[in-house]
Amino acid sequence: MFGRNPKLPIDFLLGTNQTDETHESLDEWIVARQNRLRYGYEKAGEQTKDRAEYRKTVHDQKRFNPEICVGDKVYIRNRGVHGRNNIQDTWSSTVYRVVRLSENIVTVEPNDGAGVSITLNRQDVIKCNIQPSVDQNNIDSDSSDDTSNICNDVHSIIKQNTTVKENQTIRLISDVKSEVGQVKSDLSITNTEVKLLREDHNELERGVGHLESQFNCLETEKLEALKIDIDEKLASLKECQVLLEKHDRKYNILIYGIEQKQNEIIWEVIDILFVKDLGIEKFKADSFLIANAHRIPAKAPVVGTKRPDAIIVRFMHYADKQCIMAQAYKVANKKIRIVDDLPVIMKEARNDLAKIAYNIRTKEKLQTRIRARGVHLVLETRLNARDVWNVRKDISCV
């Protein structure tokens, strides 16, 4: 201040009290300051080390942590108190005994042996310096008792103790004999009970074997009855499924044998079939309400030419479908076949019956027809139109 640099004790310690330094070069100035900083760092380290040693010495002097060995009596820290307890005892009043000791871990148990062992940290244990209190009678140095009286008293006490010990031994021997007799009687009773238990066990095993055989027979009968019941229910479900599918297809007809052309219009093909082939009047054919119509693609055979794809037609009214089916016989000579649309399993059965009917017509010269009754397909034959239809073959589709 006032245009001058202050002079401080640290400057003297670091050697920075020189005033005229203008004659030094830059390199000399840098080296001088490095030396000063190194000197200051060393001095500061020495001071820090000295203070640390001093603090450690003071701490060690104040530290009270006597050595603990196995078998010593100790107190443990009172951890069971919570909240505000400023005047609560730091250590518990129960005396413990050290059982096992390792580095910072101590295992203790109650001194009286009533309780479980506890494993604690060394910081939670403090040595207990309790000296056994011994009641000592004041001995009068000027006692007037003679030595002979003391000896007599000693002999009388020894005799009394011997008599007491003999009586205790006799009572102990008698108690042992009585206990041995009781054990023998208990052993005989136990042997008898064991024999009875073995007999009961054998009888139970025989009873269990008989019950198992009966149970197996009953279980087999129940399983057989359950299997029959399940088979019946499964057949009923299959029949219901076929009937539902048949009902869903009752408005459909399948048309086989109509020549297939490229870029054909399916509605024109159906109109030509109804009017020209079946002989239905034009205005009546136009009045049929058709929900949908298309060809069903079929796979090409391995040998031979592919037949035209079948046409499926779905009518809105069942009466329109029945009108077409009533005129279906008119196209039999043109290799065109019009049949009901049935479930797949019934179609396969109908194809098998169709082959049988073809052989009957060619060999036996009889008229044939295939009718669907529920889930059954029936092949009927007759000699001529005046004859009655007779059932030739019946196939169940379930």
Order of alpha helices (4+ residues) and beta strands (2+ residues): alpha-alpha-beta-beta-beta-beta-beta-alpha-beta-alpha-alpha-beta-beta-alpha-beta-alpha-beta-beta-beta
